[in-house]
Structure formats: C-alpha cells, structure tokens
Amino acid sequence: MREVRIPQDRVAVLIGAKGVTKRMLQKRSGVRFSVDAEGQVLIDDETRSPDPLMVLKTADVIKAVGRGFSPERALRLLEDDEYLEVFDLKDYCNDRQLNRVRGRLIGAQGKTRRIIEDLTGVYMNVHGNTVSLIGNSVSLPIARHAVEMLLNGSEHSSVYGYLEGQRPRLRIMELGFDI
C-alpha cells in the first residue's frame, strides 16, 4: 500500500458526487484506492496494469487534486511524459508576504496565470501555500523558470518577455527536434 495525504477540504473533490470521480479515476488508471474523511488515501500497489508506473501516476493525480487542480486537469498526469511539480511558497517568502506573492503569481483577474498557461501549455494552480504545475518535459522547465522569476521578484513584463522568447523553442521541440 502507498499512502498519500491530501487536505480535508479536497476529499470531496477527489471522491466526487456519489463517488463518480473516484470510480472514473480508478477505471482510467486501473489502480484501486480508498479515501478517508481525514484526507488519507491508501493506494493499492498490487495493480496488474500494463503500465508499471500507473501506481505512481495515480498518486500524482491524487496529489494534484489535493493541491487544487480539478480532477479533469489532474488526469493529464496519467499520460506519458506529464509531470507534477509543487513549489512551497514559504521557501521564497515569509508569512506576511504570502498574500502578495500569491497575487503576483495569479495576477489581476488571473492574467499572469493565464499567460503562463497559454504560452507554455502547462496547467498552473495556486492553492494555500503552494503553487503547482502540470506539464510535459518540454514546457514544464520553461513554466518553472517563469514562476521562479516571479517568486524572486522579477517584473511581470520581464517574465512575459521570457515566455514570448521561449515560444519558438517550444514549437520546435514539440515537433520532435532538439535544440
């Protein structure tokens, strides 16, 4: 058994109305798991899935739901070459600065988050004291660098310029060419 903990307020999202989300995830992954009201998730690692990594991928999906992603977005992690990365905002600022830093990452009416997602193809979510990214091995490092730039105090225009400059590179690498 593999254990994953998620916040109590995200348990209902993981289970879904009448257990629909949990059943759908188990069906798509082929991995069984149980959830208690406290947020403890026990994953059965004795699965007979054709993909030996499916237990780990399912654990990442559960962690992503716990970090605020919708189950639909988190399911992207079941695909090959898709990864979850979680930053603890307390590593970059103190408690008094958390709201300001969250605001910088999200932007006015979600503009910054939307730009990062649109230009990189990575899903981004700010939840509690964390910012999480879901993306592939090509786009995730670019989105990670943009988030780190914001966390380290770079101006939004500098971050947008960096992302715009990476667009040609992303297109070339998505076509399967190495730079």
C-alpha positions as CSV (number, residue, x, y, z in Angstrom):
1,M,0.0,0.0,0.0
2,R,1.2,3.5,-0.9
3,E,-0.1,6.4,1.2
4,V,-0.8,10.0,0.1
5,R,-2.3,12.7,2.2
6,I,-4.5,15.5,0.8
7,P,-6.2,18.4,2.6
8,Q,-9.5,17.6,4.2
9,D,-11.3,20.2,2.1
10,R,-10.2,18.4,-1.1
11,V,-11.5,15.0,-0.2
12,A,-15.0,15.7,-1.6
13,V,-13.4,16.8,-4.9
14,L,-11.4,13.6,-5.1
15,I,-14.4,11.4,-4.4
16,G,-16.9,13.4,-6.4
17,A,-20.7,13.3,-6.2
18,K,-21.8,9.8,-5.2
19,G,-18.2,8.6,-5.9
20,V,-18.3,9.3,-9.6
21,T,-14.8,11.0,-9.7
22,K,-13.1,8.2,-7.7
23,R,-14.7,5.5,-9.8
24,M,-13.7,7.3,-13.0
25,L,-10.1,7.7,-11.9
26,Q,-9.9,4.0,-10.8
27,K,-11.3,2.9,-14.2
28,R,-8.9,5.1,-16.2
29,S,-5.9,4.1,-14.2
30,G,-6.7,0.5,-13.3
31,V,-5.5,1.3,-9.8
32,R,-7.7,0.9,-6.7
33,F,-7.5,3.3,-3.8
34,S,-9.5,4.2,-0.7
35,V,-10.0,7.7,0.9
36,D,-11.0,8.5,4.4
37,A,-12.6,11.7,5.7
38,E,-9.2,12.9,7.2
39,G,-7.6,13.1,3.8
40,Q,-5.5,9.9,3.9
41,V,-5.5,8.0,0.6
42,L,-4.3,4.4,0.5
43,I,-3.3,3.2,-3.0
44,D,-3.2,-0.5,-3.7
45,D,0.2,-1.0,-5.4
46,E,-0.7,-4.6,-6.4
47,T,-2.2,-3.5,-9.7
48,R,-2.0,-5.5,-12.9
49,S,-1.8,-2.5,-15.2
50,P,0.1,-2.8,-18.4
51,D,1.9,0.4,-17.4
52,P,4.1,-0.4,-14.3
53,L,4.3,3.3,-13.4
54,M,0.5,3.6,-13.2
55,V,0.5,3.5,-9.4
56,L,2.9,6.4,-9.2
57,K,1.0,8.3,-11.9
58,T,-2.2,7.8,-9.9
59,A,-0.5,9.0,-6.8
60,D,0.5,12.2,-8.7
61,V,-3.1,12.7,-9.9
62,I,-4.4,12.4,-6.2
63,K,-1.7,14.9,-5.1
64,A,-2.7,17.3,-7.9
65,V,-6.3,17.2,-6.8
66,G,-5.1,17.8,-3.3
67,R,-3.2,20.8,-4.5
68,G,-6.3,22.4,-6.0
69,F,-6.4,21.1,-9.6
70,S,-9.7,19.9,-11.0
71,P,-9.8,16.1,-11.5
72,E,-10.2,16.7,-15.3
73,R,-6.9,18.7,-15.3
74,A,-5.1,16.3,-13.0
75,L,-5.9,13.3,-15.2
76,R,-3.4,14.7,-17.7
77,L,-0.8,13.1,-15.3
78,L,-1.9,9.6,-16.4
79,E,-0.3,10.3,-19.9
80,D,3.3,9.6,-20.6
81,D,5.8,12.5,-20.2
82,E,3.5,14.5,-17.9
83,Y,4.7,15.6,-14.5
84,L,3.6,17.4,-11.4
85,E,5.8,20.0,-9.7
86,V,4.9,21.7,-6.4
87,F,6.6,24.8,-5.0
88,D,6.2,25.7,-1.4
89,L,5.8,29.5,-1.3
90,K,7.3,29.6,2.3
91,D,10.6,28.7,0.7
92,Y,10.5,32.1,-1.1
93,C,8.9,34.4,1.4
94,N,7.7,34.8,5.0
95,D,4.1,34.5,6.2
96,R,3.5,38.3,5.9
97,Q,4.4,38.2,2.2
98,L,2.3,35.2,1.2
99,N,-0.7,37.1,0.0
100,R,1.4,39.5,-2.1
101,V,3.3,36.6,-3.6
102,R,0.1,34.7,-4.4
103,G,-1.2,37.8,-6.0
104,R,1.9,38.2,-8.2
105,L,1.6,34.6,-9.4
106,I,-2.1,34.9,-10.2
107,G,-2.1,38.5,-11.5
108,A,-5.1,40.9,-11.9
109,Q,-8.2,38.8,-12.8
110,G,-5.8,35.8,-13.3
111,K,-3.9,37.4,-16.1
112,T,-0.4,36.1,-15.1
113,R,-1.6,32.6,-14.5
114,R,-3.5,32.6,-17.8
115,I,-0.4,33.9,-19.8
116,I,1.9,31.3,-18.3
117,E,-0.7,28.5,-19.1
118,D,-1.4,29.8,-22.6
119,L,2.3,30.4,-23.7
120,T,3.6,27.1,-22.2
121,G,0.7,24.7,-22.3
122,V,1.3,24.0,-18.6
123,Y,-1.5,23.9,-16.1
124,M,-0.8,26.2,-13.1
125,N,-2.7,26.4,-9.7
126,V,-2.0,28.4,-6.6
127,H,-3.6,26.8,-3.6
128,G,-2.8,27.5,0.1
129,N,1.0,27.9,0.5
130,T,1.9,26.2,-2.8
131,V,2.0,26.8,-6.5
132,S,1.7,23.6,-8.6
133,L,2.4,23.0,-12.3
134,I,1.4,20.1,-14.6
135,G,3.2,19.8,-17.9
136,N,5.5,17.8,-20.1
137,S,9.3,17.6,-20.1
138,V,9.5,20.3,-22.8
139,S,7.2,23.0,-21.4
140,L,7.5,22.4,-17.6
141,P,11.1,23.7,-17.2
142,I,10.0,26.9,-19.0
143,A,7.0,27.4,-16.8
144,R,9.1,26.6,-13.7
145,H,11.6,29.2,-14.7
146,A,8.8,31.8,-15.2
147,V,7.3,31.0,-11.8
148,E,10.8,31.2,-10.1
149,M,11.3,34.6,-11.8
150,L,8.1,35.9,-10.2
151,L,8.9,34.3,-6.8
152,N,12.3,36.0,-6.9
153,G,10.8,39.4,-7.6
154,S,11.2,39.9,-11.4
155,E,8.8,42.3,-13.0
156,H,5.8,40.8,-14.8
157,S,6.9,42.4,-18.1
158,S,10.3,40.6,-17.8
159,V,8.5,37.2,-17.2
160,Y,6.2,37.8,-20.2
161,G,9.2,38.7,-22.4
162,Y,11.0,35.5,-21.3
163,L,7.9,33.4,-22.1
164,E,7.4,35.1,-25.5
165,G,11.1,34.4,-26.3
166,Q,10.7,30.7,-25.5
167,R,7.7,30.2,-27.8
168,P,9.8,29.3,-30.9
169,R,11.8,26.9,-28.9
170,L,8.6,25.2,-27.6
171,R,7.2,24.9,-31.1
172,I,10.4,23.3,-32.4
173,M,10.8,20.9,-29.5
174,E,7.1,19.9,-29.7
175,L,7.8,18.9,-33.3
176,G,10.4,16.4,-32.1
177,F,13.5,18.3,-32.9
178,D,16.3,19.0,-30.4
179,I,17.8,22.4,-30.0
